[in-house]
Amino acid sequence: MIDKFLKNLSSHPCSLHLKNSKIGLEKESLRVDKNGTISYKMHPKKFGSSLTNKFITTDYSEALLEMVTPPCSSNLEAINYLENIIAYVYENLEDEYLWPASMPCIIAGEKSIPIAYYGTSNPGRMKTTYRRGLGNRYGRIMQVISGIHYNYSFCEKFWEQFSAFKKSNKEIKDFKSEQYFIISRNLLRNGWVIPYLFGCSPAVCKSYLSGKKNSLESFDEYTYYEKYATSLRMGDIGYQNNKEEDMGVHIDYNSLKNYVKSLNSAIKKNSGEYEKIGVFSEGYYKQINSNILQIENEYYSTVRPKPNPNLELRPSKGLNISGVDYIELRSIDNNIFSKAGIDIDQMYFTELLIMHSLFSNDSKISQNELIEIKKNLTNVAHKGRDRKLKLTIKGKEKLLLDKLGIILDEIEKIASLIFSITKDEKYKDCVKIQKEKIKEKNCLPSDRVLTEMTENQLSFYEFTMNNISKQKKYFNNLDTDNVIMNSLEKESIDSLKKQNDLEKNQKESYEDYIKKYFSN
């Protein structure tokens, strides 16, 4: 089926605009001290304001850095920009390192994780309150898992001409949203491909689970693992919303309208369980509200359709106004074997997977299929390297390796089309690299982690610490781009002024700000 589609597409002018997409990266990394323990230091002043700096911010914890590239014109430009941001961070860190793995470093219990602080402005207070709520609902430890987000958007010219190719009579805004939701559904369906090929978290420090009962095996005195795991981050012990699932949160990806409606329902419906926590008590806010979701972003998903970020509105509102502007794929582990946490071949392949998701079937996701999708992802996260593992696809069991082979064959054909447009060999090469992983499981990052730990008799902590200094040395010696470094310096300075202005010019109360935020 895809052969005919690609043949027709290749002869249409829209295909030429596939090379003009925009790519962005977001990398999360914990700041740690020389012993690999989570940092207790405040967000360094040299990075500006974590509230308003568009390149360097924090996620859940004050110690969890998030480094964000702008939309770039190629994978190479995006990874180069990310490497420059990391180099800038290292240049301004004092006696600290960036933890290179997705699963966190040594953790001395919940209270050892400092929640991010964003200042005294209403937006800043809300961000901190939201994080405090996450800690009260799910515990802080789960929140310091890190990863890579790959952001992608097709150019406007492509959408205009692809609309003609598809013979659509919808307005471009609506057509784009419809197509981005097709991409989202297919990325959910085939989401297991990412942890299988790129998962890099088959082991974890025992301190992460703090003595909690679990089904993991002991690798040694300090490490849990699973024999065939690919990405524990994406499994049962990773970031998840199981509590919410029990309360009936089902986010509907079958259309923009359904998606927005289901998100809005979850952020407006009160939860008896979270009501027990309290909202404002003992002199401070323990969460934004006691609803099933405090805000939309609390719902964890591997794929998020995103609105135009310039609107500065909550996601549901922004999507209603602007439609979908780009896709955020959130399931990529920090690759400990790559200095930046992701390598260029991963990026090329992820781009092709997104194209494959656009060119594949556009059917809706039923409730039964949603259960299959979640089960497949969890099984691959925990047992993906078992060569006998089967997935459930539309009610039928299929060998993972067989299904992966079919998907890679289809992606290889897309790679040939993109190569004919761009003459960039990387598109074809990245698929060959992934095909090798079907033949040889020791090519998988997750397999390499456990092999090196076993051969060198290293705990997960020791294995990660062996890599941490290599990465710092790489970035300290990186030949940086002066233009990028100057823009990072300028943004750090400007962001402090922006935060100061926000705090100084604040007129409404925090309570009124929150009401206004949720007013529509």
N, C-alpha and C positions, 0 to 999 in steps of 0.2 A: 504493500500500500504506500509506504513512504517513498519507494522508488518513483512511482508515477507523480506523486506530489512534488518531489525534488526536481524532477525533469521539467515539470510545468513552471515551477518557481524559478529555475535557473534561466529560463528564457524570458522572464518578466523583469522589467526595470527595477522593481522593488528589491530584488536580490542584491543589487549593487550597493544598496545602502546598509546591508548587514555589517559592513566594515566600519560604520560610523556610530557605533553604540558607545555608551558611556559606562565606565566601570569604576567602582569605588571599593575600598577595603576598610573594615573596622577591626582592629586587633585589641583584645583585652589581655592584660598581663598583670599579675600581682607584683607589687614591689616587695622585695624580701631583703633581709640583712645577710651578712656573709655566711650565716649558718643555715640559711634557707627558711628562716622563720618570718612570718608575715610582719610587715613594717608597722610600727606604731606612730611613725612620723606623719605630720600633716602633709597634705598635697604641696609639693615644693613650689615656692613663690615664683621660681623661674619659669614655671609652666603657665603662669597667669592664673586666671579664674577658671575653676572647673565648671562653673555655671555657664560662662559665656564664651570660652575658647572653643572654636569650631574644629580644631585639630587635636587637642589634648584635653581630655576630660576624665572623669571617674565614673565607674559603674556603681555597683552596690556599695562597695567598701571604699573608704578613704585611700586604702592601699591598692585598690584595683583600678589601674590605669586603663583608659580606652583611647587608642590612637586612631584617628580618623583621617583618611585622605579625602580630598575633594573628588568630584566626578572626573575621571581621566579618560583620555581618548584611546587607550590601549591597556592590555594587561601589563605590559612592560613598564609603561608610565606609572601605573598604579602601584606596582610593587616597588619601583624606584622611589616613589613619593613616600611609601610606608617605611622603607629602609632609612630614608632621611629623617623621618619623624623619630624613629627608634634611636638613631644616632644622636639626634638633638636631646632626647630624653637621657641617654647615657652620659652625654656631655655635661648635663646639669644635675645628675644624681650624685649624692655624696655617700660613699660607702654602702651603696645599695645595688641590687641586681634586679633584673626582670625574670621572674620564674618562667621557664620556657615551655612547661607542660600545661595541659588544660586542667587536669586534676590538681588541686592545690597542694601547697607545701605543708610543713608541720603546723598543725593547728592545736592550740591548747584550749579547746572548748569554745563555746559560743561567744563568751565575753572577750575573747582574744581578737575578735574581728571588729575593727572600728567602722561604724557606719559613715558613709560619705557626708561631708558637711559643705553646704553651698552658700553660706552667708545668711543674712537677715532679711533679704528681700522676700516678697511673697512667693515668687517662683522658686527661689532657693529653699525656703522653708517647706514648700510643698514636696520638692524632690527628696528632702531628708525625711519628711514624715512618711512618704510613700515607702522608702527603704526601711524605715522603722517598722512599718506595717508588714512588709515582706518577712522581716526577721521574726515578728510576733506570730505570723501565720505559719511559716514553713521552717523557721530556724535560720540562723545566719550562715551556717556552714555551707549549705547548698548554694548560697548566693555567690560564693567566691570561686566557683568553677569558671574557667575562661574559655574563649574560643575566637574564631574568626568569622566575620560576617562579610559576605560577598554581595555587593549591590550592583544591579545591572538595569540599564534602560536602553531600549531601541530608540533611534533618532526619529524625529517628527516626519521627515521625508519618507522613511521606511513605512511608518504607520499609514501615511496618506496613500502610498502606492500599494501597500499590502491590503488595504481596505478595498481598493479597486480590484486587486487580484482575487480577493475573496468574494467580490461582487456584493459588498455590504452597502446598505443605504443608511446606516447609522451615522450620527455625528461622530467626528474623530475622537472626541473625548470619551464617548460611550463605547466606541469600537475598541479603543485602547484598553479600557477597563475590562471589557469582555475578554480580550485576548490575554491580558495579564492574569486574569483569573483562570483561564485555561492553563497557562504556564504554572500557576500556583497549584492547581489540582494535580497536574502531572508530576510536579516536583514532590508533592506529598506522596503520590502513588509510588514513585521510584526513589523516594527519599533514602531508602536503605542503601542505595548505591554509594552515597557519600561516606557513611561510616565504614562500609566494606572496603572501599578503595583507599580512603584517606584517614580512617580512624587511627588514633595514636594514643589511646588511653585504655590499654587492657589491664592496667594495674593501678593501685592507689595506696597511699599511706594509710595505715590502720587508724591513725589519729583522725582522719576524715570522718570515719564512722563512729568515733567516740564510744566504742563499746556496744553500739546498737546491734541487735540481732540482724544477721544478713545471711545470704546463701553463697557468699564468695568463699574461695579457697584461700588458705594461707600459703603465700609464696615463701615467706620467711617470718621471722619474729616481728618485723615492722611493716610488712606488705601484704595486702590482699590482691588477688588477681582471679581471672577466669581463663581456663586453658585455651578456649577458642574465642575469647572476647576481641572485639575490634575497638569499641568506643564505650567504655563504662559511662562516660559523660552523657551519652545519648540513651543510656539504659535506665534501669529502675532506681539506681542510686544517684542519677544525675538530676539536673534541673527539670522539674516536672510540676504539673498541676493536678496531681491525683485527687487531692482534697476537693478541688473544684469539680472534677469529673463526677465525684460522688454527689455533688450538689446540683448536678444537671447542667453544667456549662458545656454547650455544644456549639462551637463556632462554625458557621455554615459558609463554605467556600464556593457554593454553587453559583453565586452572582454577587456583585458589589452590594446590591440592595439587601440580600440575605446576610451577607457578612457584617454590614454595618448594623443591621437590625439585631443580630444575635450578640454582637459586642455591646451595643447599647443596653440590651436587656440585662446582660451580666453585670454592667457597672451601675445599674439602677435598682437591682433586686437585692433586698436585704438578706443577710445570712445570719441565722440564729447562732451558728457556731462562732462566727467572727464578732458577733455582738457581745459575746462573753468577754472578749479582750477589752472592750471599751474603746471609745474614740478619744475623748478628752477626759483624762482622769489623772489624779496625783500631780496636777499642775502642768501637764504636757500632753501633746497629741501622740497617741500610740499607733494610729493609722489615719488615713485620710477619711475613711468612712468604714462602715461595717458591712458593705455590700459584697457580693460574691467576688467581684473584681473591684479593687480600688479605682484603677484606671485601666484602659485597654491593654497597655503594655504588660500588665501582670499575667495575661494569658500567654503562656509559652507555646510557641509554634516554631517549627523548623523553617517555615516560609511566611513572610509578611508582605502583603501588597502595601505599598507606601504612597502617601499623597505627596504633593509638592511641599518640600520642607520649608520653603519661604513663607508659607501661610501661617506658621506658628500657631496652629490650632491643634486640639486633641485629634487623634487619628480618624475617628469616625466622622467628625465634622469636616476635616480636611478632605477625606475621600468623597464625601457628599458634594463638596464644592468643586474640587479639581479633578476627581476621578483618580485612577492609579497612575502614578508618575514613574515608579520603578519597583523592582522586586528585590527583597532582601532575603538571601539564603543564609540561615543561621546555624547550620549543622556541622560546620567544619571545625575539627579539633585543631588546636595549636600543634603543628608538626614539629616535634622536638629535633628532627633531623634537618630542618630548614631554619636558617638564621632568623628569618622574618616571621616564622610560624606558618608560612605557606610558600610553596615554590611556584615557579612560573608554569610548569606543566600542569599542576593542579588547577591553576587559574584558567589556562586555555581549555582544559577539559570541562571545568564548571561552566564556562561560557557556552561550550557546545551542548552540554546537558540542558541548559536553559533554552537554547534554540530547539533542541529535540523535544522539549516540553511544549513549545509553541506549535511545532509541526505534527505532533502526535494527536491521538483521538481527543475530542473535546467533550466527552460524556460527563455527566454530573456524578458526584460521589454520593452513593446511598449510605444509609446507616450501617448496613452490613459491611460495605467496603471500607468505611471509616474504621471499623473494628479491625479488619484485616490489615489496613495500613499501619495502625499502631502496633499490632502484634508483630508484623514483619520487621518494623524498625527496632523494636525491643529485642527480637530474636537475633537479628544481625548484630546488634550492639553487644549482646552477651555470648552469642555462639556462631558468629559469622564465619570464622575460619574452619569450622567443621565442614569438610567438603561434601558431607552427606546432608547438610542442612537444606530443608525445603521451605519455600515461601507459600503462602496461600494467595492465589491470584484468582479473583472472581469465583471463589468457592472450590477451586481445584489446587491441589498441591503440585508445585513445580520445583525442581532442583534449582537452588540459587544460582549455581554456576551456569546452568543452561539458560535461565532467564537473563542473567548478566551478559552472556555471550550474544544473545539476540539484540539487547539494547546497545551493546558496543558495536555490533555490525551496523546498526542503523545510524549511530553517531559517526561511525567511520565514513559513511556516505555523505553526511552533512559536512564533515571535515574536508572531504574532497571538493565539495561545492565552495566552501569558504576559501580553500586554498586557491581555487581557480579565480577567485575575486581578488584575494589579497597577496597571493604568491608567498605567503608566510608558511614555511614548512612546519612550524611548531604545532599547527592545527592537526596535521597528520601524525606527527611524532608523538603527541600527547596521548593519542588513542592507542598507538602501538605499545606505549609504556603500560597503559591500563590492561591491555590484552595479555601482557606478560604475567600480570597478577593472577590471571585465571590458571595459567600453566604452572606458575611457581608461587605458592603462597608466601614464601620467604621474601618476596618483593613487597609485601604489604607492610606499611609502617608499624602496624600493631604487632606483626610477627617479629619484626626487627627489634622492637622494644624488648619483648620477652626473651628473644634469642640472646641479645647482648647482656641482659640481666642474668640469665642462666649461665652463659659461658664465663662471665666475669664474677659470678657470685655476688651480685649487687642488689641491694634493696631498691625499690622505686626511688626513694630519696637519694641514695648514692648515685644511681644512674643519672638522675636529673641534675644533681650537683656537678657531675662530671662534665655536663654539657653547658652549664650556666656560664662558667668563666670563658669558655670558647666563644660563646655568643657575645659576651661583653667585649672581648678582645677584637672580634670582627667589627663591631660597630664603632669602637674607639679608633679603629684604623681605616674606617670607610672613607673613600674619596667622595665627600658630600657635594651637593649642588648648592652653590652660594645663593642662588635665587630662592630656592625652597627654604634654606636655613634662615635667610633674612625675613622671609614671610612668616616663619614660625616665631621668630623673635618679636616681630612687629605685632603679631596676633596675641602673643603673651602679654605684651604691654597694653595693647588696646583693650583686651578682655578685662583687665583689672579696672580700667576706667569705666567700661560698660557696667560692670557689677556695682561699682561705687555709685554711678549715676542712678541705677535701679534702686539702690537702697536709700539714696538721698532724696529722690523725687517720688517716693512712694506715698500715695494719698489714701488708698482704701485699706481697710482692715484685712487681716489674713482670712477671717471668716467670710467677708464679702467677696474676696478674691476667689475662694473655693466655690462659693455659690455661683459666681459668674462663670467660672470654668466649666461647670456642669449644667449651665442654664439651658442649653439646647440639646 
